């Protein structure tokens, strides 16, 4: 995971648990893993927008990685 400086404010998440449910992800512990993966991808510069985050979740869902 990319490092942030102490002075940098925490960025607002691209997606929340409610967003994941709306995307068809079942509530549960797997949601945290998805949110962490999205956050990591954002910090690494792989995604920058909510739309990219949603597409990433859909790919993960299609690959069976949502749990």
Residue pairs with C-beta under 8 A, 6 or more apart in sequence:
1 40
1 43
1 44
2 40
2 43
2 44
2 45
4 43
11 42
13 35
13 38
13 39
14 38
14 39
14 42
14 47
14 49
14 50
14 52
14 53
15 35
15 38
15 50
15 53
15 54
15 57
16 35
17 27
17 31
17 35
19 54
20 31
20 34
20 35
20 57
21 27
23 54
23 57
23 58
23 61
24 61
25 31
25 34
25 57
25 61
25 66
26 66
26 67
28 67
30 66
30 67
34 57
34 60
34 65
34 66
37 56
37 60
38 47
38 53
38 56
38 57
41 47
41 53
41 56
42 48
42 53
47 53
47 56
57 66
60 66
